Amino acid sequence: ASQEWRNIFIDGTAHIDTLDIDENATVAGTLGVTGAITGSSTIVGTTISASTAFVPTIADGATLGTASLEFGDLYLGDSGVIYLGADQDVTLTHIPDTGVRVNSTNKIEFNDASQFIHGSSATVLSLGATDEIDLTATAIDVNGTVDMSSTLAVTGNVTMSADATVG
């Protein structure tokens, strides 16, 4: 037999096997729960805290925000890592006071797979595009050997500070 209870005040510990609360219930103070809190609606709070993790119920089963309810900012601590993919094969790692690192030889792509930048090895940085790479600056300083395998077109003056070999 079910009973209707109103205005229950507990000063101490209460052990309840099942508790059904309607949409008008209010808890003032701290509600301590051992086990899961399951709901079929939205949990609203000023600050929601987790001491270990905030996780979806299944892999790839939830989003942070929506197309119309976006979060404003994301704060990660020093050396924080963003893991991408079901097997976390791509990571973005914060390098304190330096920048952000993409792991391994993974690429940052622009528009499609033909435009990218990535560390193709431990000593080579690759910049790729199908048609053209446009460098726009007042000056471009190249330190090192230039190995060109196509045509060099120069509009303007060429100034050399050493002997030039043409051949």
PyMOL CGO cylinders between C-alpha atoms (Angstrom):
from pymol import cmd
from pymol.cgo import CYLINDER

trace = [
    CYLINDER, 0.00, 0.00, 0.00, 1.33, 3.41, -0.91, 0.3, 1, 1, 1, 1, 1, 1,
    CYLINDER, 1.33, 3.41, -0.91, 1.20, 6.34, 1.42, 0.3, 1, 1, 1, 1, 1, 1,
    CYLINDER, 1.20, 6.34, 1.42, 1.46, 10.03, 0.75, 0.3, 1, 1, 1, 1, 1, 1,
    CYLINDER, 1.46, 10.03, 0.75, 3.94, 11.85, 2.94, 0.3, 1, 1, 1, 1, 1, 1,
    CYLINDER, 3.94, 11.85, 2.94, 4.29, 15.61, 3.18, 0.3, 1, 1, 1, 1, 1, 1,
    CYLINDER, 4.29, 15.61, 3.18, 6.84, 17.77, 4.96, 0.3, 1, 1, 1, 1, 1, 1,
    CYLINDER, 6.84, 17.77, 4.96, 9.27, 15.09, 6.11, 0.3, 1, 1, 1, 1, 1, 1,
    CYLINDER, 9.27, 15.09, 6.11, 12.13, 16.48, 8.21, 0.3, 1, 1, 1, 1, 1, 1,
    CYLINDER, 12.13, 16.48, 8.21, 14.98, 14.18, 9.20, 0.3, 1, 1, 1, 1, 1, 1,
    CYLINDER, 14.98, 14.18, 9.20, 17.56, 15.30, 11.74, 0.3, 1, 1, 1, 1, 1, 1,
    CYLINDER, 17.56, 15.30, 11.74, 20.09, 12.49, 11.61, 0.3, 1, 1, 1, 1, 1, 1,
    CYLINDER, 20.09, 12.49, 11.61, 20.32, 9.43, 9.37, 0.3, 1, 1, 1, 1, 1, 1,
    CYLINDER, 20.32, 9.43, 9.37, 17.45, 7.88, 7.43, 0.3, 1, 1, 1, 1, 1, 1,
    CYLINDER, 17.45, 7.88, 7.43, 17.69, 4.57, 5.59, 0.3, 1, 1, 1, 1, 1, 1,
    CYLINDER, 17.69, 4.57, 5.59, 15.17, 4.41, 2.75, 0.3, 1, 1, 1, 1, 1, 1,
    CYLINDER, 15.17, 4.41, 2.75, 15.04, 1.57, 0.22, 0.3, 1, 1, 1, 1, 1, 1,
    CYLINDER, 15.04, 1.57, 0.22, 12.98, 3.47, -2.37, 0.3, 1, 1, 1, 1, 1, 1,
    CYLINDER, 12.98, 3.47, -2.37, 12.16, 7.16, -2.47, 0.3, 1, 1, 1, 1, 1, 1,
    CYLINDER, 12.16, 7.16, -2.47, 9.98, 8.71, -5.16, 0.3, 1, 1, 1, 1, 1, 1,
    CYLINDER, 9.98, 8.71, -5.16, 10.05, 12.49, -5.21, 0.3, 1, 1, 1, 1, 1, 1,
    CYLINDER, 10.05, 12.49, -5.21, 7.69, 14.56, -7.35, 0.3, 1, 1, 1, 1, 1, 1,
    CYLINDER, 7.69, 14.56, -7.35, 8.77, 17.58, -9.39, 0.3, 1, 1, 1, 1, 1, 1,
    CYLINDER, 8.77, 17.58, -9.39, 7.95, 20.02, -6.59, 0.3, 1, 1, 1, 1, 1, 1,
    CYLINDER, 7.95, 20.02, -6.59, 10.34, 18.57, -3.99, 0.3, 1, 1, 1, 1, 1, 1,
    CYLINDER, 10.34, 18.57, -3.99, 13.10, 20.79, -2.60, 0.3, 1, 1, 1, 1, 1, 1,
    CYLINDER, 13.10, 20.79, -2.60, 16.17, 19.78, -0.62, 0.3, 1, 1, 1, 1, 1, 1,
    CYLINDER, 16.17, 19.78, -0.62, 17.87, 22.52, 1.38, 0.3, 1, 1, 1, 1, 1, 1,
    CYLINDER, 17.87, 22.52, 1.38, 21.46, 21.83, 2.33, 0.3, 1, 1, 1, 1, 1, 1,
    CYLINDER, 21.46, 21.83, 2.33, 23.36, 18.73, 1.26, 0.3, 1, 1, 1, 1, 1, 1,
    CYLINDER, 23.36, 18.73, 1.26, 21.73, 15.57, -0.02, 0.3, 1, 1, 1, 1, 1, 1,
    CYLINDER, 21.73, 15.57, -0.02, 24.08, 12.63, 0.56, 0.3, 1, 1, 1, 1, 1, 1,
    CYLINDER, 24.08, 12.63, 0.56, 23.43, 9.62, -1.64, 0.3, 1, 1, 1, 1, 1, 1,
    CYLINDER, 23.43, 9.62, -1.64, 25.19, 6.28, -1.75, 0.3, 1, 1, 1, 1, 1, 1,
    CYLINDER, 25.19, 6.28, -1.75, 24.55, 4.70, -5.13, 0.3, 1, 1, 1, 1, 1, 1,
    CYLINDER, 24.55, 4.70, -5.13, 23.22, 6.21, -8.32, 0.3, 1, 1, 1, 1, 1, 1,
    CYLINDER, 23.22, 6.21, -8.32, 20.87, 9.13, -8.75, 0.3, 1, 1, 1, 1, 1, 1,
    CYLINDER, 20.87, 9.13, -8.75, 18.82, 8.40, -11.85, 0.3, 1, 1, 1, 1, 1, 1,
    CYLINDER, 18.82, 8.40, -11.85, 16.62, 10.96, -13.52, 0.3, 1, 1, 1, 1, 1, 1,
    CYLINDER, 16.62, 10.96, -13.52, 14.60, 11.31, -16.69, 0.3, 1, 1, 1, 1, 1, 1,
    CYLINDER, 14.60, 11.31, -16.69, 14.82, 15.09, -16.86, 0.3, 1, 1, 1, 1, 1, 1,
    CYLINDER, 14.82, 15.09, -16.86, 17.43, 17.84, -16.52, 0.3, 1, 1, 1, 1, 1, 1,
    CYLINDER, 17.43, 17.84, -16.52, 19.58, 18.37, -13.44, 0.3, 1, 1, 1, 1, 1, 1,
    CYLINDER, 19.58, 18.37, -13.44, 20.08, 22.10, -12.93, 0.3, 1, 1, 1, 1, 1, 1,
    CYLINDER, 20.08, 22.10, -12.93, 22.63, 23.63, -10.61, 0.3, 1, 1, 1, 1, 1, 1,
    CYLINDER, 22.63, 23.63, -10.61, 24.83, 26.68, -10.21, 0.3, 1, 1, 1, 1, 1, 1,
    CYLINDER, 24.83, 26.68, -10.21, 28.01, 24.60, -9.93, 0.3, 1, 1, 1, 1, 1, 1,
    CYLINDER, 28.01, 24.60, -9.93, 28.15, 20.85, -10.53, 0.3, 1, 1, 1, 1, 1, 1,
    CYLINDER, 28.15, 20.85, -10.53, 31.23, 19.21, -9.00, 0.3, 1, 1, 1, 1, 1, 1,
    CYLINDER, 31.23, 19.21, -9.00, 32.82, 15.80, -9.43, 0.3, 1, 1, 1, 1, 1, 1,
    CYLINDER, 32.82, 15.80, -9.43, 35.64, 14.43, -7.29, 0.3, 1, 1, 1, 1, 1, 1,
    CYLINDER, 35.64, 14.43, -7.29, 36.88, 11.87, -9.84, 0.3, 1, 1, 1, 1, 1, 1,
    CYLINDER, 36.88, 11.87, -9.84, 35.14, 12.00, -13.23, 0.3, 1, 1, 1, 1, 1, 1,
    CYLINDER, 35.14, 12.00, -13.23, 32.09, 13.20, -15.14, 0.3, 1, 1, 1, 1, 1, 1,
    CYLINDER, 32.09, 13.20, -15.14, 31.28, 10.48, -17.68, 0.3, 1, 1, 1, 1, 1, 1,
    CYLINDER, 31.28, 10.48, -17.68, 28.53, 9.49, -20.15, 0.3, 1, 1, 1, 1, 1, 1,
    CYLINDER, 28.53, 9.49, -20.15, 26.56, 6.30, -19.52, 0.3, 1, 1, 1, 1, 1, 1,
    CYLINDER, 26.56, 6.30, -19.52, 28.02, 4.69, -22.69, 0.3, 1, 1, 1, 1, 1, 1,
    CYLINDER, 28.02, 4.69, -22.69, 31.01, 5.43, -24.94, 0.3, 1, 1, 1, 1, 1, 1,
    CYLINDER, 31.01, 5.43, -24.94, 30.26, 8.27, -27.38, 0.3, 1, 1, 1, 1, 1, 1,
    CYLINDER, 30.26, 8.27, -27.38, 26.87, 8.53, -25.69, 0.3, 1, 1, 1, 1, 1, 1,
    CYLINDER, 26.87, 8.53, -25.69, 26.66, 12.17, -24.63, 0.3, 1, 1, 1, 1, 1, 1,
    CYLINDER, 26.66, 12.17, -24.63, 27.77, 15.64, -25.68, 0.3, 1, 1, 1, 1, 1, 1,
    CYLINDER, 27.77, 15.64, -25.68, 28.96, 18.69, -23.81, 0.3, 1, 1, 1, 1, 1, 1,
    CYLINDER, 28.96, 18.69, -23.81, 26.55, 21.38, -24.90, 0.3, 1, 1, 1, 1, 1, 1,
    CYLINDER, 26.55, 21.38, -24.90, 24.37, 21.47, -28.01, 0.3, 1, 1, 1, 1, 1, 1,
    CYLINDER, 24.37, 21.47, -28.01, 24.21, 23.42, -31.27, 0.3, 1, 1, 1, 1, 1, 1,
    CYLINDER, 24.21, 23.42, -31.27, 22.07, 26.04, -29.49, 0.3, 1, 1, 1, 1, 1, 1,
    CYLINDER, 22.07, 26.04, -29.49, 23.39, 25.74, -25.91, 0.3, 1, 1, 1, 1, 1, 1,
    CYLINDER, 23.39, 25.74, -25.91, 27.16, 26.08, -26.18, 0.3, 1, 1, 1, 1, 1, 1,
    CYLINDER, 27.16, 26.08, -26.18, 29.57, 26.32, -23.27, 0.3, 1, 1, 1, 1, 1, 1,
    CYLINDER, 29.57, 26.32, -23.27, 31.45, 29.62, -23.04, 0.3, 1, 1, 1, 1, 1, 1,
    CYLINDER, 31.45, 29.62, -23.04, 34.91, 28.52, -21.92, 0.3, 1, 1, 1, 1, 1, 1,
    CYLINDER, 34.91, 28.52, -21.92, 36.87, 25.36, -21.16, 0.3, 1, 1, 1, 1, 1, 1,
    CYLINDER, 36.87, 25.36, -21.16, 39.54, 25.45, -18.49, 0.3, 1, 1, 1, 1, 1, 1,
    CYLINDER, 39.54, 25.45, -18.49, 42.21, 22.74, -18.29, 0.3, 1, 1, 1, 1, 1, 1,
    CYLINDER, 42.21, 22.74, -18.29, 45.12, 22.63, -15.88, 0.3, 1, 1, 1, 1, 1, 1,
    CYLINDER, 45.12, 22.63, -15.88, 48.81, 22.74, -16.81, 0.3, 1, 1, 1, 1, 1, 1,
    CYLINDER, 48.81, 22.74, -16.81, 49.75, 19.75, -18.96, 0.3, 1, 1, 1, 1, 1, 1,
    CYLINDER, 49.75, 19.75, -18.96, 46.05, 18.98, -19.55, 0.3, 1, 1, 1, 1, 1, 1,
    CYLINDER, 46.05, 18.98, -19.55, 45.30, 16.60, -22.42, 0.3, 1, 1, 1, 1, 1, 1,
    CYLINDER, 45.30, 16.60, -22.42, 42.33, 16.44, -24.79, 0.3, 1, 1, 1, 1, 1, 1,
    CYLINDER, 42.33, 16.44, -24.79, 41.96, 12.86, -26.04, 0.3, 1, 1, 1, 1, 1, 1,
    CYLINDER, 41.96, 12.86, -26.04, 40.18, 12.39, -29.39, 0.3, 1, 1, 1, 1, 1, 1,
    CYLINDER, 40.18, 12.39, -29.39, 38.76, 9.22, -30.92, 0.3, 1, 1, 1, 1, 1, 1,
    CYLINDER, 38.76, 9.22, -30.92, 37.34, 6.02, -29.47, 0.3, 1, 1, 1, 1, 1, 1,
    CYLINDER, 37.34, 6.02, -29.47, 40.90, 4.73, -28.99, 0.3, 1, 1, 1, 1, 1, 1,
    CYLINDER, 40.90, 4.73, -28.99, 42.34, 8.15, -28.07, 0.3, 1, 1, 1, 1, 1, 1,
    CYLINDER, 42.34, 8.15, -28.07, 44.71, 8.00, -31.06, 0.3, 1, 1, 1, 1, 1, 1,
    CYLINDER, 44.71, 8.00, -31.06, 44.95, 11.80, -31.38, 0.3, 1, 1, 1, 1, 1, 1,
    CYLINDER, 44.95, 11.80, -31.38, 45.77, 14.04, -28.43, 0.3, 1, 1, 1, 1, 1, 1,
    CYLINDER, 45.77, 14.04, -28.43, 46.20, 17.75, -27.89, 0.3, 1, 1, 1, 1, 1, 1,
    CYLINDER, 46.20, 17.75, -27.89, 48.49, 18.37, -24.92, 0.3, 1, 1, 1, 1, 1, 1,
    CYLINDER, 48.49, 18.37, -24.92, 49.06, 21.67, -23.15, 0.3, 1, 1, 1, 1, 1, 1,
    CYLINDER, 49.06, 21.67, -23.15, 52.77, 22.37, -22.75, 0.3, 1, 1, 1, 1, 1, 1,
    CYLINDER, 52.77, 22.37, -22.75, 52.95, 24.87, -19.84, 0.3, 1, 1, 1, 1, 1, 1,
    CYLINDER, 52.95, 24.87, -19.84, 54.20, 28.32, -20.87, 0.3, 1, 1, 1, 1, 1, 1,
    CYLINDER, 54.20, 28.32, -20.87, 54.94, 27.02, -24.40, 0.3, 1, 1, 1, 1, 1, 1,
    CYLINDER, 54.94, 27.02, -24.40, 51.84, 26.03, -26.37, 0.3, 1, 1, 1, 1, 1, 1,
    CYLINDER, 51.84, 26.03, -26.37, 49.88, 23.00, -27.53, 0.3, 1, 1, 1, 1, 1, 1,
    CYLINDER, 49.88, 23.00, -27.53, 51.24, 19.76, -29.01, 0.3, 1, 1, 1, 1, 1, 1,
    CYLINDER, 51.24, 19.76, -29.01, 49.57, 17.30, -31.39, 0.3, 1, 1, 1, 1, 1, 1,
    CYLINDER, 49.57, 17.30, -31.39, 50.86, 13.81, -30.68, 0.3, 1, 1, 1, 1, 1, 1,
    CYLINDER, 50.86, 13.81, -30.68, 52.94, 11.61, -32.96, 0.3, 1, 1, 1, 1, 1, 1,
    CYLINDER, 52.94, 11.61, -32.96, 52.80, 12.43, -36.68, 0.3, 1, 1, 1, 1, 1, 1,
    CYLINDER, 52.80, 12.43, -36.68, 49.12, 13.39, -36.57, 0.3, 1, 1, 1, 1, 1, 1,
    CYLINDER, 49.12, 13.39, -36.57, 48.06, 16.36, -38.70, 0.3, 1, 1, 1, 1, 1, 1,
    CYLINDER, 48.06, 16.36, -38.70, 46.13, 19.55, -38.24, 0.3, 1, 1, 1, 1, 1, 1,
    CYLINDER, 46.13, 19.55, -38.24, 44.05, 19.79, -41.41, 0.3, 1, 1, 1, 1, 1, 1,
    CYLINDER, 44.05, 19.79, -41.41, 42.41, 22.80, -43.05, 0.3, 1, 1, 1, 1, 1, 1,
    CYLINDER, 42.41, 22.80, -43.05, 39.41, 22.50, -45.44, 0.3, 1, 1, 1, 1, 1, 1,
    CYLINDER, 39.41, 22.50, -45.44, 40.20, 18.88, -46.36, 0.3, 1, 1, 1, 1, 1, 1,
    CYLINDER, 40.20, 18.88, -46.36, 42.95, 16.26, -46.07, 0.3, 1, 1, 1, 1, 1, 1,
    CYLINDER, 42.95, 16.26, -46.07, 45.05, 17.93, -48.80, 0.3, 1, 1, 1, 1, 1, 1,
    CYLINDER, 45.05, 17.93, -48.80, 45.85, 21.00, -46.65, 0.3, 1, 1, 1, 1, 1, 1,
    CYLINDER, 45.85, 21.00, -46.65, 47.74, 20.23, -43.46, 0.3, 1, 1, 1, 1, 1, 1,
    CYLINDER, 47.74, 20.23, -43.46, 50.65, 20.84, -41.15, 0.3, 1, 1, 1, 1, 1, 1,
    CYLINDER, 50.65, 20.84, -41.15, 52.28, 18.05, -39.18, 0.3, 1, 1, 1, 1, 1, 1,
    CYLINDER, 52.28, 18.05, -39.18, 55.53, 16.72, -37.80, 0.3, 1, 1, 1, 1, 1, 1,
    CYLINDER, 55.53, 16.72, -37.80, 56.20, 14.00, -40.38, 0.3, 1, 1, 1, 1, 1, 1,
    CYLINDER, 56.20, 14.00, -40.38, 59.17, 12.78, -38.31, 0.3, 1, 1, 1, 1, 1, 1,
    CYLINDER, 59.17, 12.78, -38.31, 61.12, 13.82, -35.24, 0.3, 1, 1, 1, 1, 1, 1,
    CYLINDER, 61.12, 13.82, -35.24, 63.15, 16.28, -37.36, 0.3, 1, 1, 1, 1, 1, 1,
    CYLINDER, 63.15, 16.28, -37.36, 60.85, 17.31, -40.24, 0.3, 1, 1, 1, 1, 1, 1,
    CYLINDER, 60.85, 17.31, -40.24, 57.85, 19.66, -40.17, 0.3, 1, 1, 1, 1, 1, 1,
    CYLINDER, 57.85, 19.66, -40.17, 55.63, 19.16, -43.21, 0.3, 1, 1, 1, 1, 1, 1,
    CYLINDER, 55.63, 19.16, -43.21, 53.29, 21.77, -44.64, 0.3, 1, 1, 1, 1, 1, 1,
    CYLINDER, 53.29, 21.77, -44.64, 51.09, 20.53, -47.45, 0.3, 1, 1, 1, 1, 1, 1,
    CYLINDER, 51.09, 20.53, -47.45, 48.58, 21.85, -49.96, 0.3, 1, 1, 1, 1, 1, 1,
    CYLINDER, 48.58, 21.85, -49.96, 47.27, 20.56, -53.28, 0.3, 1, 1, 1, 1, 1, 1,
    CYLINDER, 47.27, 20.56, -53.28, 47.92, 23.75, -55.24, 0.3, 1, 1, 1, 1, 1, 1,
    CYLINDER, 47.92, 23.75, -55.24, 49.75, 26.51, -53.43, 0.3, 1, 1, 1, 1, 1, 1,
    CYLINDER, 49.75, 26.51, -53.43, 51.19, 27.60, -50.08, 0.3, 1, 1, 1, 1, 1, 1,
    CYLINDER, 51.19, 27.60, -50.08, 50.92, 31.36, -49.77, 0.3, 1, 1, 1, 1, 1, 1,
    CYLINDER, 50.92, 31.36, -49.77, 53.35, 32.99, -47.32, 0.3, 1, 1, 1, 1, 1, 1,
    CYLINDER, 53.35, 32.99, -47.32, 52.40, 36.61, -46.73, 0.3, 1, 1, 1, 1, 1, 1,
    CYLINDER, 52.40, 36.61, -46.73, 54.82, 38.75, -44.73, 0.3, 1, 1, 1, 1, 1, 1,
    CYLINDER, 54.82, 38.75, -44.73, 57.06, 41.80, -45.05, 0.3, 1, 1, 1, 1, 1, 1,
    CYLINDER, 57.06, 41.80, -45.05, 60.08, 39.49, -44.88, 0.3, 1, 1, 1, 1, 1, 1,
    CYLINDER, 60.08, 39.49, -44.88, 60.53, 35.72, -45.00, 0.3, 1, 1, 1, 1, 1, 1,
    CYLINDER, 60.53, 35.72, -45.00, 63.76, 34.52, -43.43, 0.3, 1, 1, 1, 1, 1, 1,
    CYLINDER, 63.76, 34.52, -43.43, 64.93, 31.07, -44.53, 0.3, 1, 1, 1, 1, 1, 1,
    CYLINDER, 64.93, 31.07, -44.53, 67.87, 29.67, -42.56, 0.3, 1, 1, 1, 1, 1, 1,
    CYLINDER, 67.87, 29.67, -42.56, 69.18, 26.50, -44.11, 0.3, 1, 1, 1, 1, 1, 1,
    CYLINDER, 69.18, 26.50, -44.11, 69.54, 24.80, -47.44, 0.3, 1, 1, 1, 1, 1, 1,
    CYLINDER, 69.54, 24.80, -47.44, 66.77, 25.30, -49.98, 0.3, 1, 1, 1, 1, 1, 1,
    CYLINDER, 66.77, 25.30, -49.98, 66.15, 22.27, -52.20, 0.3, 1, 1, 1, 1, 1, 1,
    CYLINDER, 66.15, 22.27, -52.20, 63.83, 23.28, -55.02, 0.3, 1, 1, 1, 1, 1, 1,
    CYLINDER, 63.83, 23.28, -55.02, 62.62, 20.75, -57.56, 0.3, 1, 1, 1, 1, 1, 1,
    CYLINDER, 62.62, 20.75, -57.56, 60.53, 23.03, -59.77, 0.3, 1, 1, 1, 1, 1, 1,
    CYLINDER, 60.53, 23.03, -59.77, 60.52, 26.49, -61.31, 0.3, 1, 1, 1, 1, 1, 1,
    CYLINDER, 60.52, 26.49, -61.31, 61.51, 29.59, -59.36, 0.3, 1, 1, 1, 1, 1, 1,
    CYLINDER, 61.51, 29.59, -59.36, 59.62, 32.70, -60.45, 0.3, 1, 1, 1, 1, 1, 1,
    CYLINDER, 59.62, 32.70, -60.45, 60.81, 36.00, -59.01, 0.3, 1, 1, 1, 1, 1, 1,
    CYLINDER, 60.81, 36.00, -59.01, 58.99, 39.31, -59.42, 0.3, 1, 1, 1, 1, 1, 1,
    CYLINDER, 58.99, 39.31, -59.42, 61.34, 42.01, -58.20, 0.3, 1, 1, 1, 1, 1, 1,
    CYLINDER, 61.34, 42.01, -58.20, 65.05, 42.10, -57.50, 0.3, 1, 1, 1, 1, 1, 1,
    CYLINDER, 65.05, 42.10, -57.50, 67.29, 39.24, -56.47, 0.3, 1, 1, 1, 1, 1, 1,
    CYLINDER, 67.29, 39.24, -56.47, 70.11, 40.25, -54.14, 0.3, 1, 1, 1, 1, 1, 1,
    CYLINDER, 70.11, 40.25, -54.14, 72.87, 37.76, -53.31, 0.3, 1, 1, 1, 1, 1, 1,
    CYLINDER, 72.87, 37.76, -53.31, 75.61, 38.20, -50.75, 0.3, 1, 1, 1, 1, 1, 1,
    CYLINDER, 75.61, 38.20, -50.75, 77.72, 35.29, -52.02, 0.3, 1, 1, 1, 1, 1, 1,
    CYLINDER, 77.72, 35.29, -52.02, 78.70, 33.78, -55.34, 0.3, 1, 1, 1, 1, 1, 1,
    CYLINDER, 78.70, 33.78, -55.34, 75.80, 32.24, -57.22, 0.3, 1, 1, 1, 1, 1, 1,
    CYLINDER, 75.80, 32.24, -57.22, 76.12, 29.06, -59.22, 0.3, 1, 1, 1, 1, 1, 1,
    CYLINDER, 76.12, 29.06, -59.22, 73.66, 28.72, -62.07, 0.3, 1, 1, 1, 1, 1, 1,
    CYLINDER, 73.66, 28.72, -62.07, 73.50, 25.54, -63.97, 0.3, 1, 1, 1, 1, 1, 1,
]
cmd.load_cgo(trace, "trace")
